[in-house]
């Protein structure tokens, strides 16, 4: 009798679990995924100046400004790559009040940008989506401080 009750309870539990998985199926439609992304992006707060940057510190936002970059040849000894001949390129978004927001913090390797990206966006108005940090430092009591965006998406700005 006890064995029969356990068997019935187990089969009911398995049926319920399988029923949940059958009803919830992931969407394979590219259209719905794109629309969901557009809805999420349209709800983001917009950063256009220093006050916005301070107010939205630590949040995922849409940053709008002019893309600028600078490049230089590093000392090959500091790269750790013997005979390194490449360029270092770092970029930032300059807001309407001339506040500069780096694309990734300068102490992070992701801050090195590609020549293709620079060619596409340099001196253009862009929208950068990501989490912004105002006046951050790489470690406590550091004299190096900068505002930056942890970039997830970069596009030309369409008004």
Secondary structure as the mmCIF struct_conf table of DSSP 4:
data_model
#
loop_
_struct_conf.conf_type_id
_struct_conf.id
_struct_conf.beg_label_comp_id
_struct_conf.beg_label_asym_id
_struct_conf.beg_label_seq_id
_struct_conf.end_label_comp_id
_struct_conf.end_label_asym_id
_struct_conf.end_label_seq_id
HELX_RH_AL_P HELX_RH_AL_P1 UNK A 2 UNK A 23
HELX_RH_AL_P HELX_RH_AL_P2 UNK A 30 UNK A 42
TURN_TY1_P TURN_TY1_P1 UNK A 43 UNK A 43
BEND BEND1 UNK A 44 UNK A 44
STRN STRN1 UNK A 45 UNK A 47
BEND BEND2 UNK A 49 UNK A 49
HELX_RH_AL_P HELX_RH_AL_P3 UNK A 50 UNK A 55
TURN_TY1_P TURN_TY1_P2 UNK A 56 UNK A 58
BEND BEND3 UNK A 59 UNK A 59
STRN STRN2 UNK A 60 UNK A 72
HELX_LH_PP_P HELX_LH_PP_P1 UNK A 73 UNK A 75
HELX_RH_AL_P HELX_RH_AL_P4 UNK A 76 UNK A 79
TURN_TY1_P TURN_TY1_P3 UNK A 80 UNK A 80
BEND BEND4 UNK A 81 UNK A 81
TURN_TY1_P TURN_TY1_P4 UNK A 82 UNK A 83
STRN STRN3 UNK A 88 UNK A 94
TURN_TY1_P TURN_TY1_P5 UNK A 96 UNK A 97
BEND BEND5 UNK A 98 UNK A 98
STRN STRN4 UNK A 100 UNK A 103
BEND BEND6 UNK A 104 UNK A 104
TURN_TY1_P TURN_TY1_P6 UNK A 106 UNK A 107
BEND BEND7 UNK A 108 UNK A 108
HELX_RH_3T_P HELX_RH_3T_P1 UNK A 109 UNK A 111
STRN STRN5 UNK A 112 UNK A 112
HELX_RH_AL_P HELX_RH_AL_P5 UNK A 115 UNK A 121
TURN_TY1_P TURN_TY1_P7 UNK A 122 UNK A 123
BEND BEND8 UNK A 124 UNK A 124
STRN STRN6 UNK A 125 UNK A 136
BEND BEND9 UNK A 138 UNK A 139
TURN_TY1_P TURN_TY1_P8 UNK A 140 UNK A 141
BEND BEND10 UNK A 143 UNK A 143
STRN STRN7 UNK A 146 UNK A 156
#
